[in-house]
C-alpha cells in the first residue's frame, strides 16, 4: 500500500510538470501570435494605412494583456521550482511591467499618438517587436522541449 501511494505522488508531480510546460508552451505561442499582430499594426502605422490615433489606441489595447501573458510563464516556473527557466523568462516580464509602471503622467499610454512618429520611434518599436518575437519563440521551443521530456520521463 505504501509504494502505491508513493507512485501516485510521483505520477501527479510528473503530470503537473507536463501541465505546466504545456501551459508555458501555449503561452509562448500565443505571445508570438500577439507580437506578430502588434508588428503588423506598427507596420500599418509606418505606411500610413492607419490613422495615428486609431493605431495607438489598438496598440495600447494589447499592452496589459501582453504583460499579463508574459508574466504567466515565470510565475508558473517559479511555483514549480524551475529556477533556470524562471531566470530565463523573467527579464521580458520585468521589462513589460516596468514599461507600464513608468508611464509619464498625462500620457495616453505606452503608445502615444503625439510621440510615436518622433525621432524614429516607429522603427525602434518594430525592432523591439522583432526581438520579442525571437524571445517568445525561444521560450516556446524550450517549453516544447521540456514538455516532451516531461512526457517521456
ABEGO torsion letter per residue (X at the ends): XAAAAAAAAAAAAAAAAAAAAAAAAAAAAAAAAAAAAAAAAAAAAAAGABBAAAAAAAAAAAAAAAAAAAAAAAAAAAAAGBAAAAAAAAAAAAAAAAAAAABBBGBAEABBAAAAABGGAAAAAAAAAAAAAAAAAAAAAAAAAAAAAAAAX
